[in-house]
């Protein structure tokens, strides 16, 4: 087995995290180091430490937010990422086909293979940050910012639904989008996918592939109550990309801006406000898959 550094987020879904801690303690040894996070940002620092200490695989044991921090610590070092899903939704693990059961997910680390996938870099206000699954600007990022994290721990994914309903009732600014330095688009919500899934088993980006060197982009022109209901039904039926008021395209560079303070999110984490530029690092990261 390769030398493995496991970064464990004990705050993720408390019941499952206790079982995960017991399981990881049983695996710890000369080739498996376990490090628990204490506060936001720790996972990124621990992953950077694992890179410096030349571990072969750095494992994110947590939710999509933990995965995001870990891939930002790994960067483009070439060290492989492993995932033990422990979060509320685990979209990235679902994309890769990694099982949610602890034993089965560990087996992927031991007996799986390495796959090269794209990373997308978000540059804003002089800083850069990677994401591997999804990003958003406007409506969905406001919902992420509005989410009550105590409520999230109690009711899981439904906390996002509640935050979304509150966000629908608020006023939406316009996000302006320039794809590949040219074509201009604008809408209340801009969703960017590296993979197909958004928010769980919902295939928002039907053409997306993790290793095609492209981002998939959905621009939703308006986000009132009726619009959100219409879009949601279209997503469930797989027909949302053909709806009036929706634009869907692929590109390898994207800039989002707004005339008023407008948030953006990466892998479900509130990162800051626009403007932001996204660019693809094709097949720059290794990840353990079944």
JORAUR-V809105 format. One record per residue. N is the residue number from 0. RES is the residue in three letters. PHI is phi in radians with two decimals (999 if undefined). OMEGA is omega in whole degrees, 0 to 359 (* if undefined). Layout:
n:N res:RES phi:PHI omega:OMEGA
n:N res:RES phi:PHI omega:OMEGA
This chain:
n:0 res:UNK phi:999 omega:177
n:1 res:UNK phi:-1.11 omega:176
n:2 res:UNK phi:-1.27 omega:191
n:3 res:UNK phi:-2.06 omega:176
n:4 res:UNK phi:-2.03 omega:184
n:5 res:UNK phi:-1.77 omega:178
n:6 res:UNK phi:-1.81 omega:190
n:7 res:UNK phi:-1.92 omega:177
n:8 res:UNK phi:-1.75 omega:184
n:9 res:UNK phi:-1.24 omega:180
n:10 res:UNK phi:-1.42 omega:184
n:11 res:UNK phi:-1.36 omega:174
n:12 res:UNK phi:0.69 omega:195
n:13 res:UNK phi:-0.88 omega:182
n:14 res:UNK phi:-1.07 omega:181
n:15 res:UNK phi:-1.18 omega:181
n:16 res:UNK phi:-1.17 omega:177
n:17 res:UNK phi:-1.15 omega:177
n:18 res:UNK phi:-1.15 omega:178
n:19 res:UNK phi:-1.11 omega:180
n:20 res:UNK phi:-1.07 omega:178
n:21 res:UNK phi:-1.09 omega:180
n:22 res:UNK phi:-1.13 omega:181
n:23 res:UNK phi:-1.14 omega:178
n:24 res:UNK phi:-1.05 omega:179
n:25 res:UNK phi:-1.26 omega:181
n:26 res:UNK phi:-1.69 omega:184
n:27 res:UNK phi:-1.07 omega:180
n:28 res:UNK phi:3.12 omega:184
n:29 res:UNK phi:-1.07 omega:183
n:30 res:UNK phi:-1.80 omega:181
n:31 res:UNK phi:-2.29 omega:179
n:32 res:UNK phi:-1.86 omega:180
n:33 res:UNK phi:-1.91 omega:177
n:34 res:UNK phi:-2.34 omega:181
n:35 res:UNK phi:-1.64 omega:176
n:36 res:UNK phi:-1.45 omega:178
n:37 res:UNK phi:-2.00 omega:184
n:38 res:UNK phi:-2.73 omega:179
n:39 res:UNK phi:-0.97 omega:181
n:40 res:UNK phi:1.69 omega:181
n:41 res:UNK phi:-1.10 omega:184
n:42 res:UNK phi:-1.08 omega:179
n:43 res:UNK phi:-1.12 omega:180
n:44 res:UNK phi:-1.16 omega:179
n:45 res:UNK phi:-1.17 omega:178
n:46 res:UNK phi:-1.13 omega:177
n:47 res:UNK phi:-1.09 omega:176
n:48 res:UNK phi:-1.10 omega:180
n:49 res:UNK phi:-1.09 omega:177
n:50 res:UNK phi:-1.11 omega:180
n:51 res:UNK phi:-1.08 omega:182
n:52 res:UNK phi:-1.57 omega:172
n:53 res:UNK phi:1.01 omega:169
n:54 res:UNK phi:-1.20 omega:181
n:55 res:UNK phi:-1.44 omega:182
n:56 res:UNK phi:-2.35 omega:174
n:57 res:UNK phi:-1.94 omega:188
n:58 res:UNK phi:-1.87 omega:173
n:59 res:UNK phi:-1.68 omega:177
n:60 res:UNK phi:-1.78 omega:185
n:61 res:UNK phi:3.03 omega:179
n:62 res:UNK phi:-1.63 omega:182
n:63 res:UNK phi:-1.10 omega:177
n:64 res:UNK phi:-1.13 omega:177
n:65 res:UNK phi:-1.14 omega:177
n:66 res:UNK phi:-1.00 omega:181
n:67 res:UNK phi:-1.08 omega:179
n:68 res:UNK phi:-1.08 omega:183
n:69 res:UNK phi:-1.14 omega:181
n:70 res:UNK phi:-1.17 omega:176
n:71 res:UNK phi:-1.34 omega:172
n:72 res:UNK phi:-1.33 omega:178
n:73 res:UNK phi:-1.27 omega:182
n:74 res:UNK phi:1.07 omega:179
n:75 res:UNK phi:-1.85 omega:183
n:76 res:UNK phi:-1.19 omega:183
n:77 res:UNK phi:1.60 omega:176
n:78 res:UNK phi:-1.25 omega:188
n:79 res:UNK phi:-1.32 omega:175
n:80 res:UNK phi:-1.71 omega:170
n:81 res:UNK phi:-2.04 omega:182
n:82 res:UNK phi:-2.29 omega:170
n:83 res:UNK phi:-2.00 omega:189
n:84 res:UNK phi:-1.20 omega:184
n:85 res:UNK phi:-2.46 omega:188
n:86 res:UNK phi:-1.61 omega:183
n:87 res:UNK phi:-1.32 omega:187
n:88 res:UNK phi:-2.07 omega:178
n:89 res:UNK phi:1.01 omega:184
n:90 res:UNK phi:-1.15 omega:183
n:91 res:UNK phi:-1.15 omega:177
n:92 res:UNK phi:-1.07 omega:178
n:93 res:UNK phi:-1.08 omega:180
n:94 res:UNK phi:-1.04 omega:184
n:95 res:UNK phi:-1.50 omega:183
n:96 res:UNK phi:1.35 omega:179
n:97 res:UNK phi:-1.45 omega:183
n:98 res:UNK phi:-1.19 omega:181
n:99 res:UNK phi:-1.46 omega:178
n:100 res:UNK phi:-1.23 omega:188
n:101 res:UNK phi:-1.03 omega:182
n:102 res:UNK phi:-1.04 omega:183
n:103 res:UNK phi:-1.19 omega:179
n:104 res:UNK phi:-1.17 omega:177
n:105 res:UNK phi:-1.14 omega:179
n:106 res:UNK phi:-1.06 omega:176
n:107 res:UNK phi:-1.11 omega:179
n:108 res:UNK phi:-1.15 omega:185
n:109 res:UNK phi:-1.45 omega:189
n:110 res:UNK phi:-2.05 omega:181
n:111 res:UNK phi:-1.37 omega:179
n:112 res:UNK phi:-2.16 omega:178
n:113 res:UNK phi:-1.62 omega:178
n:114 res:UNK phi:-2.18 omega:178
n:115 res:UNK phi:-1.50 omega:178
n:116 res:UNK phi:-2.24 omega:179
n:117 res:UNK phi:-1.34 omega:165
n:118 res:UNK phi:-2.06 omega:175
n:119 res:UNK phi:-1.96 omega:183
n:120 res:UNK phi:-1.76 omega:176
n:121 res:UNK phi:-1.85 omega:181
n:122 res:UNK phi:-1.99 omega:182
n:123 res:UNK phi:-2.63 omega:175
n:124 res:UNK phi:0.91 omega:175
n:125 res:UNK phi:1.44 omega:178
n:126 res:UNK phi:-2.03 omega:180
n:127 res:UNK phi:-2.20 omega:179
n:128 res:UNK phi:-2.67 omega:181
n:129 res:UNK phi:-1.58 omega:162
n:130 res:UNK phi:-2.42 omega:182
n:131 res:UNK phi:-2.03 omega:186
n:132 res:UNK phi:-2.01 omega:187
n:133 res:UNK phi:-2.69 omega:174
n:134 res:UNK phi:-2.58 omega:179
n:135 res:UNK phi:-2.73 omega:176
n:136 res:UNK phi:-2.35 omega:180
n:137 res:UNK phi:1.65 omega:191
n:138 res:UNK phi:-0.94 omega:186
n:139 res:UNK phi:-1.21 omega:177
n:140 res:UNK phi:-1.19 omega:175
n:141 res:UNK phi:-1.14 omega:178
n:142 res:UNK phi:-1.11 omega:177
n:143 res:UNK phi:-1.05 omega:181
n:144 res:UNK phi:-1.15 omega:183
n:145 res:UNK phi:-1.42 omega:186
n:146 res:UNK phi:-1.00 omega:175
n:147 res:UNK phi:-1.46 omega:187
n:148 res:UNK phi:-1.24 omega:173
n:149 res:UNK phi:-1.18 omega:177
n:150 res:UNK phi:-1.14 omega:179
n:151 res:UNK phi:-1.05 omega:180
n:152 res:UNK phi:-1.20 omega:181
n:153 res:UNK phi:-1.48 omega:187
n:154 res:UNK phi:-2.10 omega:173
n:155 res:UNK phi:1.10 omega:186
n:156 res:UNK phi:-1.04 omega:181
n:157 res:UNK phi:-1.16 omega:177
n:158 res:UNK phi:-1.13 omega:178
n:159 res:UNK phi:-1.23 omega:177
n:160 res:UNK phi:-1.08 omega:179
n:161 res:UNK phi:-1.09 omega:178
n:162 res:UNK phi:-1.11 omega:178
n:163 res:UNK phi:-1.11 omega:179
n:164 res:UNK phi:-1.11 omega:177
n:165 res:UNK phi:-1.17 omega:181
n:166 res:UNK phi:-1.22 omega:178
n:167 res:UNK phi:-0.99 omega:184
n:168 res:UNK phi:-1.32 omega:181
n:169 res:UNK phi:-1.58 omega:180
n:170 res:UNK phi:-1.43 omega:183
n:171 res:UNK phi:-1.92 omega:172
n:172 res:UNK phi:-1.44 omega:181
n:173 res:UNK phi:-1.78 omega:173
n:174 res:UNK phi:-1.70 omega:177
n:175 res:UNK phi:-1.67 omega:187
n:176 res:UNK phi:-2.24 omega:174
n:177 res:UNK phi:-2.08 omega:182
n:178 res:UNK phi:-1.76 omega:180
n:179 res:UNK phi:0.90 omega:176
n:180 res:UNK phi:1.27 omega:185
n:181 res:UNK phi:-2.30 omega:190
n:182 res:UNK phi:-0.83 omega:182
n:183 res:UNK phi:-1.76 omega:177
n:184 res:UNK phi:-2.33 omega:180
n:185 res:UNK phi:-2.67 omega:178
n:186 res:UNK phi:-2.97 omega:178
n:187 res:UNK phi:-1.38 omega:180
n:188 res:UNK phi:-2.44 omega:176
n:189 res:UNK phi:-2.19 omega:180
n:190 res:UNK phi:-1.99 omega:184
n:191 res:UNK phi:-2.11 omega:182
n:192 res:UNK phi:-2.09 omega:167
n:193 res:UNK phi:-1.64 omega:173
n:194 res:UNK phi:-1.88 omega:184
n:195 res:UNK phi:-1.39 omega:195
n:196 res:UNK phi:-1.60 omega:177
n:197 res:UNK phi:-2.43 omega:175
n:198 res:UNK phi:1.21 omega:182
n:199 res:UNK phi:2.27 omega:185
n:200 res:UNK phi:-1.53 omega:186
n:201 res:UNK phi:-1.62 omega:183
n:202 res:UNK phi:-1.46 omega:182
n:203 res:UNK phi:-1.37 omega:184
n:204 res:UNK phi:-2.10 omega:190
n:205 res:UNK phi:-1.11 omega:181
n:206 res:UNK phi:-1.62 omega:189
n:207 res:UNK phi:-1.20 omega:172
n:208 res:UNK phi:-2.38 omega:184
n:209 res:UNK phi:-1.20 omega:185
n:210 res:UNK phi:-2.23 omega:183
n:211 res:UNK phi:-1.71 omega:179
n:212 res:UNK phi:1.29 omega:183
n:213 res:UNK phi:-2.29 omega:166
n:214 res:UNK phi:-1.68 omega:171
n:215 res:UNK phi:-1.87 omega:188
n:216 res:UNK phi:-2.22 omega:171
n:217 res:UNK phi:-2.01 omega:175
n:218 res:UNK phi:-1.93 omega:178
n:219 res:UNK phi:-1.84 omega:188
n:220 res:UNK phi:-1.10 omega:182
n:221 res:UNK phi:-2.35 omega:183
n:222 res:UNK phi:-2.41 omega:172
n:223 res:UNK phi:-1.45 omega:182
n:224 res:UNK phi:-0.99 omega:182
n:225 res:UNK phi:-1.14 omega:180
n:226 res:UNK phi:-1.08 omega:182
n:227 res:UNK phi:-1.10 omega:177
n:228 res:UNK phi:-1.11 omega:181
n:229 res:UNK phi:-1.16 omega:179
n:230 res:UNK phi:-1.10 omega:182
n:231 res:UNK phi:-1.06 omega:178
n:232 res:UNK phi:-1.11 omega:178
n:233 res:UNK phi:-1.11 omega:179
n:234 res:UNK phi:-1.13 omega:179
n:235 res:UNK phi:-1.07 omega:181
n:236 res:UNK phi:-1.60 omega:182
n:237 res:UNK phi:1.31 omega:183
n:238 res:UNK phi:-2.04 omega:188
n:239 res:UNK phi:-1.12 omega:182
n:240 res:UNK phi:-1.24 omega:179
n:241 res:UNK phi:-1.77 omega:184
n:242 res:UNK phi:-1.31 omega:173
n:243 res:UNK phi:-1.12 omega:180
n:244 res:UNK phi:1.52 omega:178
n:245 res:UNK phi:-2.19 omega:174
n:246 res:UNK phi:-2.03 omega:180
n:247 res:UNK phi:-2.31 omega:180
n:248 res:UNK phi:-2.72 omega:178
n:249 res:UNK phi:-2.08 omega:179
n:250 res:UNK phi:-2.82 omega:176
n:251 res:UNK phi:-1.99 omega:173
n:252 res:UNK phi:-2.57 omega:186
n:253 res:UNK phi:-2.61 omega:175
n:254 res:UNK phi:-2.12 omega:178
n:255 res:UNK phi:-2.04 omega:179
n:256 res:UNK phi:-2.53 omega:179
n:257 res:UNK phi:-2.70 omega:181
n:258 res:UNK phi:-1.50 omega:177
n:259 res:UNK phi:-2.25 omega:181
n:260 res:UNK phi:-1.00 omega:184
n:261 res:UNK phi:-2.39 omega:184
n:262 res:UNK phi:-1.38 omega:167
n:263 res:UNK phi:-2.35 omega:182
n:264 res:UNK phi:-2.27 omega:177
n:265 res:UNK phi:-2.22 omega:180
n:266 res:UNK phi:0.88 omega:176
n:267 res:UNK phi:1.41 omega:180
n:268 res:UNK phi:-1.96 omega:176
n:269 res:UNK phi:-1.17 omega:185
n:270 res:UNK phi:-1.87 omega:182
n:271 res:UNK phi:2.82 omega:182
n:272 res:UNK phi:-1.97 omega:177
n:273 res:UNK phi:-1.12 omega:11
n:274 res:UNK phi:-1.49 omega:177
n:275 res:UNK phi:-2.58 omega:176
n:276 res:UNK phi:-2.08 omega:179
n:277 res:UNK phi:-1.87 omega:175
n:278 res:UNK phi:-2.49 omega:187
n:279 res:UNK phi:-1.72 omega:168
n:280 res:UNK phi:-1.81 omega:189
n:281 res:UNK phi:-1.17 omega:173
n:282 res:UNK phi:0.84 omega:185
n:283 res:UNK phi:-1.66 omega:182
n:284 res:UNK phi:-2.24 omega:175
n:285 res:UNK phi:-1.63 omega:178
n:286 res:UNK phi:-2.39 omega:179
n:287 res:UNK phi:-1.40 omega:182
n:288 res:UNK phi:-2.32 omega:179
n:289 res:UNK phi:-1.07 omega:*
